[in-house]
Amino acid sequence: MAIAFTPAVDLLLPGLIPSQRPDEQAAPLPRLPALERLLARSDRCEVEATTSHKWLTQRFGLPVARELPAGALSLLADGGQPRDGCWLRADPVHLRVHRDQLVLADHCVFGISQREAETFADALNRHFVHDGLIFYALRPERWYLRVPVRPEILTTPLADAVGRPIDSLLPRGAEALAWHGLFNEIQMLLHDVPLNAEREARGALPVNSLWLWGVGPLPAAIERPYELVVTDDPVARGLARVAGCETAPLGGDIWQPLACSRQGDVLLFEPVLDLMRAYADEASLSETLAQLEGGVFAPLLEELNSGRLQRLRIFTFVGASGVGFEATRLSLWRFWRNAEPLFDYAGRGP
């Protein structure tokens, strides 16, 4: 399918590059010829952000001193009405003890139905009715919390907490202690909900906590850096909606979304690679990388080589650093730069 000339495409792919080289016994990931060629012949570009949410905050022109209001943005993308009030994501999680620390797992490791989500939310709302806190289980895996006044806290996105001890990831700031207390109160309440005993009796993991993050009201106006945002991530889709960007879901092939971009810049954001690395899910990681190779990297390499694409940038994060790669048609002529597998980029500085 022929597509119109597109000035630039940005790929935001946290987890694309491993943070360290795999050991010798690890199953090798598939080679990705198109991606490897793009990375090898790109120029490194400066990336100040250290996480995908910080990158989105800067790219859409939101105040960097505040965290991304993921609760309100996700709620908007999920069809809610966050125009008034202050919102947080309140996602159901399972905490387990590992070496004297609590480690977080999200819904990917436990099933939960909409009925179960609403049962938990009802119990929470009955308990906190006099505190002005209202929980909404809008989707089984994605809940929301409305608070009467914006709290003075900074939170950690769920994606940055999965598979990690949570002690250092709890809310920070002037009201941190009060929110740590709320966190503990929610855990005790969920422990006593009969539904959790039912879940354990049938071998399902209990929903024994909520992860509260993404605090803030819906932004009134933000910058519009893209014509089109291709993603399934609700936070990014909410940003696109506020900014007036068109949106498209991720699919097997980027051709159709690009054909609808009307010669404007495009962002593709795929956050699942990071999650797969957090869970050490090598099989899903290999499958997803192969899909991206055939549906995204190879078509974009072809468009760049033909001159129909002006610029391609790939952004990811390795450890605590952001890394960017910028390729143009001219840079593809650097034939002396040999393609390397992804793990060869592990541990390299930005």
C-alpha positions as a Markdown table, in Angstrom:
| # | Residue | x | y | z |
|---|---|---|---|---|
| 1 | Met | 0.0 | 0.0 | 0.0 |
| 2 | Ala | 1.4 | 3.4 | -0.9 |
| 3 | Ile | 1.4 | 6.0 | 1.8 |
| 4 | Ala | 1.7 | 9.8 | 1.8 |
| 5 | Phe | 5.0 | 11.4 | 2.8 |
| 6 | Thr | 5.3 | 11.5 | 6.5 |
| 7 | Pro | 7.7 | 14.1 | 8.0 |
| 8 | Ala | 8.7 | 12.0 | 11.1 |
| 9 | Val | 7.9 | 9.0 | 13.2 |
| 10 | Asp | 8.8 | 8.6 | 16.8 |
| 11 | Leu | 8.8 | 5.1 | 18.4 |
| 12 | Leu | 8.7 | 5.1 | 22.2 |
| 13 | Leu | 9.7 | 1.6 | 23.3 |
| 14 | Pro | 10.6 | 1.2 | 26.9 |
| 15 | Gly | 12.2 | -2.1 | 27.5 |
| 16 | Leu | 13.5 | -2.4 | 24.0 |
| 17 | Ile | 17.1 | -2.8 | 25.1 |
| 18 | Pro | 17.9 | -5.1 | 28.1 |
| 19 | Ser | 19.5 | -3.3 | 31.1 |
| 20 | Gln | 22.3 | -6.0 | 31.2 |
| 21 | Arg | 23.6 | -8.7 | 29.0 |
| 22 | Pro | 21.9 | -12.1 | 29.4 |
| 23 | Asp | 23.8 | -15.0 | 30.9 |
| 24 | Glu | 25.1 | -17.7 | 28.6 |
| 25 | Gln | 22.3 | -20.1 | 29.5 |
| 26 | Ala | 19.5 | -17.7 | 28.6 |
| 27 | Ala | 17.5 | -18.4 | 25.5 |
| 28 | Pro | 18.6 | -16.1 | 22.7 |
| 29 | Leu | 16.1 | -13.5 | 21.4 |
| 30 | Pro | 15.4 | -13.5 | 17.7 |
| 31 | Arg | 17.6 | -11.4 | 15.4 |
| 32 | Leu | 15.8 | -8.4 | 14.1 |
| 33 | Pro | 17.6 | -7.3 | 10.9 |
| 34 | Ala | 15.5 | -4.1 | 10.2 |
| 35 | Leu | 15.8 | -2.8 | 13.8 |
| 36 | Glu | 19.4 | -3.7 | 14.1 |
| 37 | Arg | 20.2 | -1.9 | 10.9 |
| 38 | Leu | 18.3 | 1.2 | 12.0 |
| 39 | Leu | 20.1 | 1.3 | 15.4 |
| 40 | Ala | 23.5 | 0.7 | 13.9 |
| 41 | Arg | 23.2 | 3.5 | 11.4 |
| 42 | Ser | 21.5 | 6.0 | 13.6 |
| 43 | Asp | 22.8 | 9.0 | 15.4 |
| 44 | Arg | 22.4 | 9.1 | 19.2 |
| 45 | Cys | 20.1 | 11.9 | 20.2 |
| 46 | Glu | 19.8 | 13.5 | 23.6 |
| 47 | Val | 17.1 | 12.2 | 26.0 |
| 48 | Glu | 16.6 | 14.0 | 29.3 |
| 49 | Ala | 13.7 | 11.8 | 30.4 |
| 50 | Thr | 14.4 | 8.6 | 32.3 |
| 51 | Thr | 11.0 | 7.0 | 32.0 |
| 52 | Ser | 8.2 | 6.9 | 29.4 |
| 53 | His | 5.9 | 9.0 | 31.5 |
| 54 | Lys | 8.5 | 11.7 | 32.0 |
| 55 | Trp | 9.2 | 11.6 | 28.2 |
| 56 | Leu | 5.5 | 12.0 | 27.5 |
| 57 | Thr | 5.3 | 14.9 | 30.0 |
| 58 | Gln | 8.0 | 16.8 | 28.2 |
| 59 | Arg | 6.9 | 15.9 | 24.7 |
| 60 | Phe | 3.3 | 17.2 | 25.3 |
| 61 | Gly | 4.5 | 20.3 | 27.1 |
| 62 | Leu | 3.2 | 19.6 | 30.6 |
| 63 | Pro | 4.9 | 21.0 | 33.6 |
| 64 | Val | 7.9 | 18.9 | 34.4 |
| 65 | Ala | 7.7 | 19.8 | 38.1 |
| 66 | Arg | 4.4 | 17.9 | 38.3 |
| 67 | Glu | 3.9 | 14.2 | 37.6 |
| 68 | Leu | 1.9 | 13.1 | 34.6 |
| 69 | Pro | -1.8 | 13.0 | 35.7 |
| 70 | Ala | -2.2 | 9.5 | 34.6 |
| 71 | Gly | -5.4 | 8.9 | 36.5 |
| 72 | Ala | -7.4 | 11.7 | 34.8 |
| 73 | Leu | -5.9 | 11.0 | 31.4 |
| 74 | Ser | -6.6 | 7.2 | 31.6 |
| 75 | Leu | -10.1 | 7.9 | 32.8 |
| 76 | Leu | -10.7 | 10.1 | 29.8 |
| 77 | Ala | -9.4 | 7.4 | 27.4 |
| 78 | Asp | -11.6 | 4.8 | 29.1 |
| 79 | Gly | -14.7 | 6.9 | 28.5 |
| 80 | Gly | -15.0 | 8.6 | 31.9 |
| 81 | Gln | -15.6 | 12.3 | 32.7 |
| 82 | Pro | -12.7 | 13.6 | 34.7 |
| 83 | Arg | -13.3 | 17.3 | 34.0 |
| 84 | Asp | -13.8 | 18.1 | 37.7 |
| 85 | Gly | -11.8 | 16.9 | 40.7 |
| 86 | Cys | -8.4 | 15.3 | 41.2 |
| 87 | Trp | -7.9 | 11.7 | 40.1 |
| 88 | Leu | -5.4 | 8.8 | 40.6 |
| 89 | Arg | -5.1 | 5.4 | 39.1 |
| 90 | Ala | -6.0 | 2.8 | 41.8 |
| 91 | Asp | -5.0 | -0.4 | 40.1 |
| 92 | Pro | -5.6 | -3.8 | 41.8 |
| 93 | Val | -2.3 | -5.6 | 42.5 |
| 94 | His | -1.0 | -8.6 | 44.4 |
| 95 | Leu | 1.9 | -8.1 | 46.9 |
| 96 | Arg | 4.0 | -11.1 | 47.9 |
| 97 | Val | 6.8 | -11.3 | 50.5 |
| 98 | His | 10.2 | -12.0 | 48.9 |
| 99 | Arg | 13.3 | -11.8 | 51.1 |
| 100 | Asp | 11.6 | -9.7 | 53.7 |
| 101 | Gln | 10.3 | -7.2 | 51.1 |
| 102 | Leu | 7.0 | -6.8 | 49.5 |
| 103 | Val | 7.2 | -7.3 | 45.7 |
| 104 | Leu | 4.4 | -6.1 | 43.4 |
| 105 | Ala | 2.6 | -8.0 | 40.6 |
| 106 | Asp | -0.1 | -6.5 | 38.5 |
| 107 | His | -3.2 | -8.0 | 36.8 |
| 108 | Cys | -1.1 | -9.9 | 34.3 |
| 109 | Val | -0.4 | -12.6 | 36.9 |
| 110 | Phe | -4.0 | -12.9 | 38.2 |
| 111 | Gly | -7.4 | -12.9 | 36.6 |
| 112 | Ile | -10.1 | -10.6 | 37.8 |
| 113 | Ser | -13.6 | -10.1 | 36.4 |
| 114 | Gln | -15.6 | -6.9 | 36.2 |
| 115 | Arg | -18.0 | -8.3 | 38.9 |
| 116 | Glu | -15.1 | -9.0 | 41.2 |
| 117 | Ala | -13.7 | -5.5 | 40.6 |
| 118 | Glu | -17.0 | -3.9 | 41.4 |
| 119 | Thr | -17.3 | -6.0 | 44.6 |
| 120 | Phe | -13.9 | -4.8 | 45.8 |
| 121 | Ala | -14.7 | -1.2 | 44.9 |
| 122 | Asp | -18.0 | -1.3 | 46.8 |
| 123 | Ala | -16.3 | -2.5 | 49.9 |
| 124 | Leu | -13.7 | 0.3 | 49.6 |
| 125 | Asn | -16.4 | 3.0 | 49.1 |
| 126 | Arg | -18.4 | 1.8 | 52.1 |
| 127 | His | -15.3 | 2.0 | 54.2 |
| 128 | Phe | -14.0 | 5.4 | 53.0 |
| 129 | Val | -17.4 | 7.1 | 52.6 |
| 130 | His | -16.7 | 9.8 | 55.2 |
| 131 | Asp | -13.2 | 10.5 | 53.9 |
| 132 | Gly | -14.4 | 11.9 | 50.5 |
| 133 | Leu | -12.6 | 9.1 | 48.6 |
| 134 | Ile | -14.5 | 7.5 | 45.8 |
| 135 | Phe | -13.2 | 4.4 | 44.0 |
| 136 | Tyr | -14.4 | 3.5 | 40.4 |
| 137 | Ala | -13.7 | 0.0 | 39.0 |
| 138 | Leu | -14.3 | 1.2 | 35.5 |
| 139 | Arg | -12.4 | -1.8 | 34.1 |
| 140 | Pro | -11.4 | -5.0 | 35.8 |
| 141 | Glu | -7.7 | -4.2 | 35.7 |
| 142 | Arg | -7.8 | -0.4 | 35.8 |
| 143 | Trp | -9.5 | 1.4 | 38.7 |
| 144 | Tyr | -9.7 | 5.1 | 39.6 |
| 145 | Leu | -9.8 | 7.1 | 42.8 |
| 146 | Arg | -11.3 | 10.6 | 43.1 |
| 147 | Val | -10.1 | 12.7 | 45.9 |
| 148 | Pro | -11.6 | 16.1 | 47.1 |
| 149 | Val | -8.2 | 18.0 | 47.2 |
| 150 | Arg | -5.0 | 17.3 | 45.3 |
| 151 | Pro | -2.5 | 15.7 | 47.7 |
| 152 | Glu | 1.1 | 16.9 | 47.9 |
| 153 | Ile | 2.6 | 13.7 | 46.9 |
| 154 | Leu | 4.7 | 12.2 | 44.0 |
| 155 | Thr | 3.9 | 8.7 | 42.9 |
| 156 | Thr | 5.5 | 5.9 | 40.9 |
| 157 | Pro | 3.8 | 4.6 | 37.8 |
| 158 | Leu | 2.6 | 1.0 | 38.0 |
| 159 | Ala | 4.9 | 0.0 | 35.1 |
| 160 | Asp | 7.9 | 1.2 | 37.1 |
| 161 | Ala | 6.9 | -0.9 | 40.2 |
| 162 | Val | 6.0 | -4.2 | 38.6 |
| 163 | Gly | 8.3 | -7.0 | 39.8 |
| 164 | Arg | 10.1 | -4.7 | 42.3 |
| 165 | Pro | 10.2 | -4.2 | 46.1 |
| 166 | Ile | 7.8 | -1.4 | 46.8 |
| 167 | Asp | 9.3 | 0.3 | 49.9 |
| 168 | Ser | 11.2 | 2.9 | 48.0 |
| 169 | Leu | 8.4 | 3.4 | 45.4 |
| 170 | Leu | 5.6 | 4.5 | 47.8 |
| 171 | Pro | 4.3 | 8.1 | 47.6 |
| 172 | Arg | 6.8 | 10.8 | 48.4 |
| 173 | Gly | 6.3 | 14.4 | 49.4 |
| 174 | Ala | 4.8 | 16.5 | 52.2 |
| 175 | Glu | 1.8 | 14.2 | 52.7 |
| 176 | Ala | 3.6 | 10.9 | 52.1 |
| 177 | Leu | 3.1 | 9.5 | 55.6 |
| 178 | Ala | -0.7 | 10.0 | 55.4 |
| 179 | Trp | -0.7 | 8.2 | 52.1 |
| 180 | His | 1.4 | 5.4 | 53.4 |
| 181 | Gly | -1.2 | 5.0 | 56.1 |
| 182 | Leu | -4.0 | 4.9 | 53.5 |
| 183 | Phe | -2.0 | 2.3 | 51.6 |
| 184 | Asn | -1.9 | 0.1 | 54.7 |
| 185 | Glu | -5.5 | 0.7 | 55.5 |
| 186 | Ile | -6.5 | -0.5 | 52.0 |
| 187 | Gln | -4.5 | -3.6 | 52.4 |
| 188 | Met | -6.2 | -4.5 | 55.7 |
| 189 | Leu | -9.6 | -3.8 | 54.3 |
| 190 | Leu | -9.0 | -6.0 | 51.2 |
| 191 | His | -7.7 | -8.8 | 53.4 |
| 192 | Asp | -11.1 | -8.9 | 55.1 |
| 193 | Val | -13.2 | -8.9 | 51.9 |
| 194 | Pro | -14.8 | -12.4 | 51.7 |
| 195 | Leu | -14.2 | -12.4 | 47.9 |
| 196 | Asn | -10.5 | -12.8 | 48.5 |
| 197 | Ala | -11.0 | -15.9 | 50.6 |
| 198 | Glu | -13.1 | -17.3 | 47.7 |
| 199 | Arg | -10.4 | -16.5 | 45.2 |
| 200 | Glu | -7.8 | -18.2 | 47.3 |
| 201 | Ala | -10.1 | -21.3 | 47.8 |
| 202 | Arg | -10.2 | -21.7 | 44.0 |
| 203 | Gly | -6.4 | -21.2 | 43.6 |
| 204 | Ala | -6.5 | -17.6 | 42.4 |
| 205 | Leu | -4.2 | -14.9 | 43.9 |
| 206 | Pro | -5.9 | -12.5 | 46.2 |
| 207 | Val | -6.2 | -8.8 | 45.3 |
| 208 | Asn | -4.5 | -7.7 | 48.5 |
| 209 | Ser | -3.6 | -4.1 | 47.6 |
| 210 | Leu | -4.1 | -1.2 | 45.3 |
| 211 | Trp | -1.3 | 0.8 | 43.5 |
| 212 | Leu | -2.1 | 4.5 | 43.8 |
| 213 | Trp | -0.4 | 6.7 | 41.2 |
| 214 | Gly | -0.7 | 9.4 | 38.5 |
| 215 | Val | -2.2 | 12.1 | 40.7 |
| 216 | Gly | -3.7 | 15.3 | 39.3 |
| 217 | Pro | -6.6 | 17.0 | 37.5 |
| 218 | Leu | -7.1 | 16.7 | 33.8 |
| 219 | Pro | -5.0 | 19.3 | 32.0 |
| 220 | Ala | -7.0 | 22.0 | 30.3 |
| 221 | Ala | -4.7 | 22.4 | 27.3 |
| 222 | Ile | -1.4 | 20.9 | 26.2 |
| 223 | Glu | 0.9 | 21.0 | 23.1 |
| 224 | Arg | 0.0 | 19.0 | 20.0 |
| 225 | Pro | 3.4 | 17.5 | 18.9 |
| 226 | Tyr | 1.8 | 14.8 | 16.7 |
| 227 | Glu | -0.9 | 14.4 | 14.1 |
| 228 | Leu | -1.4 | 10.8 | 15.1 |
| 229 | Val | -0.7 | 8.7 | 18.2 |
| 230 | Val | -0.6 | 4.9 | 17.7 |
| 231 | Thr | -1.0 | 3.1 | 21.0 |
| 232 | Asp | -3.1 | 1.0 | 23.3 |
| 233 | Asp | -1.8 | 2.7 | 26.4 |
| 234 | Pro | -4.7 | 4.7 | 28.1 |
| 235 | Val | -2.4 | 7.4 | 29.4 |
| 236 | Ala | -1.0 | 8.2 | 26.0 |
| 237 | Arg | -4.5 | 8.0 | 24.4 |
| 238 | Gly | -5.8 | 10.4 | 27.0 |
| 239 | Leu | -2.9 | 12.8 | 26.2 |
| 240 | Ala | -3.7 | 12.6 | 22.5 |
| 241 | Arg | -7.3 | 13.3 | 23.1 |
| 242 | Val | -6.6 | 16.4 | 25.2 |
| 243 | Ala | -4.1 | 17.6 | 22.6 |
| 244 | Gly | -6.4 | 17.0 | 19.6 |
| 245 | Cys | -4.3 | 14.3 | 18.0 |
| 246 | Glu | -5.9 | 11.4 | 16.1 |
| 247 | Thr | -5.4 | 8.0 | 17.7 |
| 248 | Ala | -5.1 | 4.5 | 16.3 |
| 249 | Pro | -4.7 | 1.2 | 18.2 |
| 250 | Leu | -1.6 | -0.9 | 17.8 |
| 251 | Gly | -1.9 | -3.6 | 15.3 |
| 252 | Gly | 0.2 | -6.0 | 13.3 |
| 253 | Asp | 1.2 | -3.4 | 10.6 |
| 254 | Ile | 1.9 | 0.3 | 10.8 |
| 255 | Trp | 0.9 | 0.9 | 7.2 |
| 256 | Gln | -2.8 | 1.7 | 7.8 |
| 257 | Pro | -2.2 | 4.2 | 10.7 |
| 258 | Leu | 0.4 | 6.0 | 8.6 |
| 259 | Ala | -1.9 | 6.2 | 5.6 |
| 260 | Cys | -4.3 | 8.2 | 7.9 |
| 261 | Ser | -1.7 | 10.6 | 9.3 |
| 262 | Arg | -2.2 | 13.3 | 6.6 |
| 263 | Gln | 1.5 | 14.1 | 6.4 |
| 264 | Gly | 1.8 | 14.9 | 10.1 |
| 265 | Asp | 4.3 | 13.5 | 12.6 |
| 266 | Val | 3.4 | 10.2 | 14.2 |
| 267 | Leu | 4.1 | 8.7 | 17.6 |
| 268 | Leu | 3.9 | 4.9 | 18.2 |
| 269 | Phe | 4.1 | 3.9 | 21.9 |
| 270 | Glu | 4.3 | 0.3 | 22.9 |
| 271 | Pro | 4.9 | -0.2 | 26.7 |
| 272 | Val | 4.6 | -4.0 | 27.0 |
| 273 | Leu | 8.3 | -4.8 | 26.3 |
| 274 | Asp | 9.2 | -3.3 | 29.6 |
| 275 | Leu | 6.6 | -5.3 | 31.4 |
| 276 | Met | 7.7 | -8.5 | 29.8 |
| 277 | Arg | 11.3 | -7.9 | 30.9 |
| 278 | Ala | 10.1 | -7.2 | 34.4 |
| 279 | Tyr | 8.4 | -10.6 | 34.5 |
| 280 | Ala | 11.3 | -12.3 | 32.6 |
| 281 | Asp | 8.7 | -13.5 | 30.1 |
| 282 | Glu | 11.2 | -14.3 | 27.3 |
| 283 | Ala | 8.6 | -16.1 | 25.2 |
| 284 | Ser | 6.2 | -13.2 | 25.0 |
| 285 | Leu | 9.2 | -10.8 | 24.5 |
| 286 | Ser | 10.5 | -12.7 | 21.5 |
| 287 | Glu | 7.0 | -12.9 | 20.0 |
| 288 | Thr | 6.3 | -9.2 | 20.4 |
| 289 | Leu | 9.7 | -8.2 | 19.1 |
| 290 | Ala | 9.2 | -10.4 | 16.0 |
| 291 | Gln | 5.8 | -8.7 | 15.5 |
| 292 | Leu | 7.3 | -5.3 | 15.7 |
| 293 | Glu | 10.1 | -6.3 | 13.3 |
| 294 | Gly | 7.6 | -7.3 | 10.6 |
| 295 | Gly | 4.9 | -4.8 | 11.3 |
| 296 | Val | 6.8 | -1.7 | 12.3 |
| 297 | Phe | 10.6 | -1.8 | 11.9 |
| 298 | Ala | 10.8 | -3.3 | 8.5 |
| 299 | Pro | 8.1 | -1.1 | 6.9 |
| 300 | Leu | 9.6 | 2.1 | 8.4 |
| 301 | Leu | 13.1 | 1.1 | 7.2 |
| 302 | Glu | 11.6 | 0.7 | 3.7 |
| 303 | Glu | 9.8 | 4.1 | 3.9 |
| 304 | Leu | 13.0 | 5.8 | 5.2 |
| 305 | Asn | 15.1 | 4.2 | 2.5 |
| 306 | Ser | 12.6 | 5.3 | -0.2 |
| 307 | Gly | 12.5 | 8.9 | 1.0 |
| 308 | Arg | 8.8 | 8.8 | 1.9 |
| 309 | Leu | 9.8 | 9.1 | 5.5 |
| 310 | Gln | 12.0 | 12.1 | 6.5 |
| 311 | Arg | 13.1 | 10.9 | 10.0 |
| 312 | Leu | 12.7 | 8.0 | 12.3 |
| 313 | Arg | 13.6 | 8.3 | 16.0 |
| 314 | Ile | 13.6 | 5.4 | 18.5 |
| 315 | Phe | 13.4 | 6.2 | 22.2 |
| 316 | Thr | 14.0 | 3.7 | 25.0 |
| 317 | Phe | 15.4 | 3.6 | 28.5 |
| 318 | Val | 18.3 | 1.5 | 29.8 |
| 319 | Gly | 18.7 | 1.5 | 33.6 |
| 320 | Ala | 18.2 | 5.0 | 34.8 |
| 321 | Ser | 19.1 | 6.6 | 31.5 |
| 322 | Gly | 17.1 | 7.6 | 28.4 |
| 323 | Val | 18.5 | 6.6 | 25.0 |
| 324 | Gly | 17.5 | 7.9 | 21.6 |
| 325 | Phe | 18.4 | 6.9 | 18.1 |
| 326 | Glu | 17.7 | 9.1 | 15.0 |
| 327 | Ala | 17.9 | 7.7 | 11.5 |
| 328 | Thr | 17.5 | 9.5 | 8.2 |
| 329 | Arg | 17.8 | 8.3 | 4.6 |
| 330 | Leu | 21.3 | 9.6 | 4.5 |
| 331 | Ser | 22.4 | 7.9 | 7.7 |
| 332 | Leu | 21.3 | 4.5 | 6.2 |
| 333 | Trp | 24.3 | 4.8 | 3.8 |
| 334 | Arg | 26.8 | 4.2 | 6.7 |
| 335 | Phe | 27.5 | 0.7 | 5.4 |
| 336 | Trp | 30.6 | 0.4 | 7.6 |
| 337 | Arg | 28.5 | 0.3 | 10.7 |
| 338 | Asn | 27.7 | -3.4 | 11.3 |
| 339 | Ala | 24.3 | -4.4 | 12.8 |
| 340 | Glu | 24.5 | -5.9 | 16.3 |
| 341 | Pro | 22.0 | -7.9 | 18.3 |
| 342 | Leu | 20.0 | -5.9 | 20.9 |
| 343 | Phe | 21.9 | -7.3 | 23.9 |
| 344 | Asp | 25.1 | -5.7 | 22.6 |
| 345 | Tyr | 23.6 | -2.3 | 23.5 |
| 346 | Ala | 23.1 | -3.3 | 27.1 |
| 347 | Gly | 25.1 | -1.3 | 29.6 |
| 348 | Arg | 26.2 | 1.3 | 27.0 |
| 349 | Gly | 25.8 | 4.9 | 28.1 |
| 350 | Pro | 23.4 | 7.3 | 26.4 |
